Amino acid sequence: MHTSKVFVVAMATALFAAACSDAPTAASSDALRPTFDVSAAATTQVVMSNLNSPRGLALGPDGALYVVETGTSAIHGPCATIARGQNCYSGTGSISRLWKGVQERVVTGLPSVFNPAVPDISGPQHVALNGNGNMYVTIGWGGAPAARSQLGSLAEGFGSLILVKPNGPWKTVVDISAYEGANNPAGGPLDSNPYGLLAEGGRQFVTDAGGNTLFEISPSGDLSLLATFARVAVPPGPFNPPFALSDAVPTEVRRGPDGALYVSTLTGVPFLPGAATIFRVTPGQPPQAYAGGFTQVTALEWGPDGSLYVLQYASAPFFGGPGALIRVKDNVRTTIIATLANPTGLAIARDGAIYVAQKHTVPGGGEVLRIIP
């Protein structure tokens, strides 16, 4: 891969200035420092298991929990040569649902690829519900947009936002990678990997982790660039040289209680502890650093009490060490759990129960946990 830009399956890839309230303010430099409270006790329960590389989570209007599964290492089609090997068509992406205590795979056969060289799997990244049944899904790619043509007719859906209908068929809503390929708004090598997703009021917001961008899709399907996320300097030390700059690698996008959009970042190589930032995005303005000092953030979510929850994929450079779930409230960061295994997805129910998808690097071994802080 182009390790400074791509958010990969192998990944093997905020301290507030004011309390989380109806009107949070931008973080000061002091608020960006990584200061944590003592870990709190939490109870955990595995509620979904045997998942194929789980990623994003979403709660439906009926209370069901949905998780996208990126897929398996099976190869069922041609391969496309990219900068870090070959993306070989798999078509094993899926979506599973937990409803009334029953786990069921409700969508199968979604676009996915397996790259034996890395190795990693790319495919469904995130899911968002539009009423009952209709599901928006981001489909990753993890390479140059033009390389998709090597898959022929099987290239449909990769690097795109798709809509999955209740009876199973899906269609492409917008080709995000095509925009990246034609414009490359953040600069650097051409690379596209749509990841984070927020759907609301007929609009969708999507992050491109490879392109370091945030997009809005209108109800008519028009694509608008909302923000680009700049590279940051790697401090001199054991990783600089050779790595002088690290990409932002935006992951999750969520609407904050103040009405602004908030975007988490994984960061690129060397994935240093404390280098990840959560940005506040308002239309027409550059992203503002809102909370920093995190490590390899894959998801964020606002709790019913106004707290911000942040999901860290790992704790050491190059995806080393366990992941963690952190709560930010009243200028205090509390580590809820610090023993997560490569967590990627986060959802919070109205009753305060927290759901986390983890173990995404083990096809067939992924889980969703229910956590009570």
MARMIKE-985930 format. One line per field, with one value per residue (C-alpha): residue number from 1; residue in one letter; x, y, z. Coordinates in pm, whole numbers. Layout:
// MARMIKE-985930
num	c(NUM  ...);
residuo	c(A  ...);
xx	c(X  ...);
yy	c(Y  ...);
zz	c(Z  ...);
END
This chain:
// MARMIKE-985930
num	c(1  2  3  4  5  6  7  8  9  10  11  12  13  14  15  16  17  18  19  20  21  22  23  24  25  26  27  28  29  30  31  32  33  34  35  36  37  38  39  40  41  42  43  44  45  46  47  48  49  50  51  52  53  54  55  56  57  58  59  60  61  62  63  64  65  66  67  68  69  70  71  72  73  74  75  76  77  78  79  80  81  82  83  84  85  86  87  88  89  90  91  92  93  94  95  96  97  98  99  100  101  102  103  104  105  106  107  108  109  110  111  112  113  114  115  116  117  118  119  120  121  122  123  124  125  126  127  128  129  130  131  132  133  134  135  136  137  138  139  140  141  142  143  144  145  146  147  148  149  150  151  152  153  154  155  156  157  158  159  160  161  162  163  164  165  166  167  168  169  170  171  172  173  174  175  176  177  178  179  180  181  182  183  184  185  186  187  188  189  190  191  192  193  194  195  196  197  198  199  200  201  202  203  204  205  206  207  208  209  210  211  212  213  214  215  216  217  218  219  220  221  222  223  224  225  226  227  228  229  230  231  232  233  234  235  236  237  238  239  240  241  242  243  244  245  246  247  248  249  250  251  252  253  254  255  256  257  258  259  260  261  262  263  264  265  266  267  268  269  270  271  272  273  274  275  276  277  278  279  280  281  282  283  284  285  286  287  288  289  290  291  292  293  294  295  296  297  298  299  300  301  302  303  304  305  306  307  308  309  310  311  312  313  314  315  316  317  318  319  320  321  322  323  324  325  326  327  328  329  330  331  332  333  334  335  336  337  338  339  340  341  342  343  344  345  346  347  348  349  350  351  352  353  354  355  356  357  358  359  360  361  362  363  364  365  366  367  368  369  370  371  372  373);
residuo	c(M  H  T  S  K  V  F  V  V  A  M  A  T  A  L  F  A  A  A  C  S  D  A  P  T  A  A  S  S  D  A  L  R  P  T  F  D  V  S  A  A  A  T  T  Q  V  V  M  S  N  L  N  S  P  R  G  L  A  L  G  P  D  G  A  L  Y  V  V  E  T  G  T  S  A  I  H  G  P  C  A  T  I  A  R  G  Q  N  C  Y  S  G  T  G  S  I  S  R  L  W  K  G  V  Q  E  R  V  V  T  G  L  P  S  V  F  N  P  A  V  P  D  I  S  G  P  Q  H  V  A  L  N  G  N  G  N  M  Y  V  T  I  G  W  G  G  A  P  A  A  R  S  Q  L  G  S  L  A  E  G  F  G  S  L  I  L  V  K  P  N  G  P  W  K  T  V  V  D  I  S  A  Y  E  G  A  N  N  P  A  G  G  P  L  D  S  N  P  Y  G  L  L  A  E  G  G  R  Q  F  V  T  D  A  G  G  N  T  L  F  E  I  S  P  S  G  D  L  S  L  L  A  T  F  A  R  V  A  V  P  P  G  P  F  N  P  P  F  A  L  S  D  A  V  P  T  E  V  R  R  G  P  D  G  A  L  Y  V  S  T  L  T  G  V  P  F  L  P  G  A  A  T  I  F  R  V  T  P  G  Q  P  P  Q  A  Y  A  G  G  F  T  Q  V  T  A  L  E  W  G  P  D  G  S  L  Y  V  L  Q  Y  A  S  A  P  F  F  G  G  P  G  A  L  I  R  V  K  D  N  V  R  T  T  I  I  A  T  L  A  N  P  T  G  L  A  I  A  R  D  G  A  I  Y  V  A  Q  K  H  T  V  P  G  G  G  E  V  L  R  I  I  P);
xx	c(0  96  132  98  -251  -437  -658  -623  -800  -468  -424  -257  -520  -999  -1004  -1266  -1220  -1574  -1808  -1994  -2314  -2556  -2288  -1935  -1651  -1329  -1045  -761  -400  -420  -736  -552  -306  -350  -448  -654  -843  -812  -988  -1346  -1501  -1716  -1907  -1879  -2076  -2024  -2357  -2248  -1977  -1831  -1830  -1621  -1398  -1659  -1638  -1906  -2216  -2560  -2876  -3199  -3524  -3665  -3381  -3196  -2817  -2648  -2282  -2105  -1867  -1585  -1551  -1315  -990  -1170  -1093  -1378  -1265  -987  -719  -626  -267  -231  66  74  6  -318  -682  -847  -1225  -1392  -1755  -1793  -1902  -2217  -2434  -2549  -2830  -2893  -3265  -3447  -3145  -3110  -2804  -2871  -2678  -2935  -2728  -2461  -2257  -2151  -1836  -1510  -1150  -868  -507  -278  38  -51  -274  -597  -962  -1149  -1521  -1818  -1689  -1989  -2368  -2640  -3017  -3270  -3597  -3686  -3491  -3297  -2931  -2651  -2309  -1962  -1754  -1379  -1108  -765  -580  -570  -923  -822  -704  -1064  -1113  -894  -1184  -1406  -1778  -1702  -1560  -1911  -1954  -1590  -1491  -1856  -2157  -2424  -2787  -2905  -3280  -3482  -3509  -3133  -3040  -2808  -2720  -2443  -2547  -2224  -1873  -1650  -1326  -1399  -1405  -1077  -922  -1028  -953  -724  -824  -590  -291  -38  -51  -393  -559  -923  -1090  -1442  -1496  -1704  -2073  -2347  -2699  -2957  -3254  -3191  -2824  -2516  -2168  -1872  -1505  -1245  -968  -736  -809  -808  -1141  -1498  -1792  -2162  -2407  -2730  -3074  -3033  -2700  -2472  -2129  -1976  -1635  -1671  -1316  -965  -738  -372  -66  112  482  629  854  1225  1307  1307  1056  1175  1362  1231  877  867  492  187  -153  -469  -666  -1021  -1240  -1575  -1806  -2079  -2308  -2224  -2472  -2380  -2485  -2134  -1977  -1700  -1444  -1199  -858  -655  -333  -88  250  408  73  226  54  -112  -104  -474  -710  -1086  -1179  -1479  -1606  -1838  -1921  -1691  -1420  -1106  -1137  -1055  -872  -1127  -968  -626  -379  -558  -413  -541  -909  -1153  -1485  -1650  -2004  -2200  -2373  -2723  -2572  -2362  -2039  -1810  -1693  -1376  -1265  -891  -776  -439  -201  149  313  227  -97  72  -93  -461  -735  -943  -1277  -1251  -1522  -1475  -1696  -1652  -1289  -1201  -1106  -1193  -1071  -1375  -1193  -830  -816  -1002  -878  -853  -1190  -1348  -1720  -1906  -2276  -2457  -2818  -3061  -3025  -2650  -2540  -2231  -2169  -1818  -1712  -1371  -1136  -1185  -853  -979  -1236  -1495  -1370  -1510  -1728  -1959  -1943  -2212  -2041  -2203  -1972);
yy	c(0  366  349  722  738  410  299  -79  -376  -506  -166  -515  75  1511  1676  1952  2317  2306  2032  1825  2022  2155  2399  2255  2490  2438  2288  2504  2388  2267  2071  1885  1730  1356  1353  1058  972  635  358  301  -39  -170  -487  -647  -915  -1068  -1024  -1109  -1350  -1539  -1222  -1179  -878  -648  -274  -9  -42  118  99  80  259  -73  -115  -376  -358  -383  -453  -453  -740  -655  -1014  -1310  -1405  -1612  -1509  -1541  -1325  -1124  -919  -552  -438  -150  13  -245  -568  -686  -642  -971  -984  -1175  -1059  -1182  -857  -878  -719  -895  -795  -856  -829  -958  -1162  -1335  -1284  -1315  -1231  -1027  -914  -1114  -1087  -723  -606  -696  -768  -962  -853  -1154  -941  -734  -927  -737  -725  -421  -395  -277  -24  138  123  379  320  532  436  69  -143  90  80  305  137  268  27  70  20  106  198  421  474  389  42  -66  -108  -418  -600  -548  -563  -668  -321  -184  -49  -29  314  416  481  222  177  -170  -227  -438  -733  -747  -573  -276  17  275  616  799  699  875  728  870  1219  1154  1022  1327  1596  1464  1761  1679  1614  1334  996  902  679  633  433  555  472  672  739  958  960  1218  1388  1253  1357  1149  1243  1020  1029  903  763  723  1064  1255  1416  1463  1473  1555  1377  1566  1399  1419  1237  1535  1509  1811  1839  1969  1941  1814  1707  1806  1602  1662  1652  1343  1450  1375  1041  671  711  1041  973  803  935  1313  1358  1156  1167  1243  937  1050  770  840  1138  1232  1529  1697  1844  2191  2103  2082  1773  1594  1374  1134  1046  728  902  746  585  552  571  738  732  1066  1180  1132  1430  1484  1775  2004  2083  2365  2443  2694  2676  2462  2177  2289  2064  1998  1726  1569  1337  1018  712  559  654  449  579  841  879  1110  948  1036  1241  1453  1265  1199  840  771  431  372  90  32  191  163  252  39  -87  -242  -298  -318  -77  131  301  649  878  1255  1455  1773  1817  1466  1164  830  505  276  -32  -65  -428  -420  -626  -410  -234  -58  11  205  263  384  300  540  355  424  73  87  -152  -207  -420  -579  -853  -735  -884  -1242  -1342  -1555  -1448  -1096  -990  -719  -636  -475  -255  -99  170);
zz	c(0  -7  369  429  277  280  567  537  684  815  995  1035  1046  2309  2579  2543  2630  2764  2880  2619  2598  2345  2231  2254  2173  1983  2184  2309  2286  2647  2568  2292  2536  2605  2974  3095  3410  3582  3389  3491  3557  3272  3199  2855  2675  2331  2149  1792  1681  1382  1175  860  929  1092  1048  1105  1325  1307  1517  1317  1401  1521  1769  1562  1548  1207  1133  797  725  488  369  357  183  -82  -441  -692  -982  -1148  -976  -1015  -969  -723  -550  -270  -455  -612  -516  -613  -643  -361  -346  12  175  386  655  971  1206  1575  1648  1953  2049  1710  1487  1115  797  605  302  119  -200  -160  -342  -167  -262  -99  -134  -68  -56  249  333  375  274  146  88  298  549  712  714  783  790  603  768  778  535  306  393  269  265  185  -23  6  -253  -112  -430  -734  -870  -1228  -1124  -1067  -1442  -1429  -1261  -1564  -1491  -1132  -1060  -996  -644  -536  -408  -392  -174  -249  -149  -46  -79  169  -71  -128  -456  -441  -665  -675  -540  -620  -730  -477  -608  -954  -803  -624  -944  -1145  -886  -607  -386  -95  -324  -302  -477  -614  -359  -258  17  116  481  733  673  816  666  764  601  253  261  325  443  356  448  203  421  123  -28  306  224  347  104  114  -117  -183  -211  -590  -575  -633  -470  -293  -133  225  359  304  587  572  648  979  1061  1225  1517  1478  1634  1554  1267  1116  898  691  760  768  717  816  647  844  719  818  947  1120  1064  1312  1382  1712  1961  1834  1478  1335  1180  1367  1192  1355  1209  1213  1097  853  902  1150  1337  1642  1983  2056  1692  1609  1616  1604  1378  1382  1031  931  565  397  664  701  955  1309  1555  1828  2040  2001  2167  2062  1893  1568  1603  1396  1532  1751  1881  2109  2406  2530  2814  2576  2637  2341  2301  2105  1976  1939  1712  1881  2129  1977  1644  1342  1500  1800  2137  2234  2139  2379  2431  2585  2720  2716  2955  3156  3046  3165  2955  3109  2960  2973  2847  2732  2617  2284  1989  1674  1724  1427  1482  1752  1823  2134  2219  2383  2713  2712  2615  2393  2105  1966  1669  1711  1580  1224  1111  1159  895  1070  1413  1441  1733  1856  2225  2442  2700  3006  3148);
END
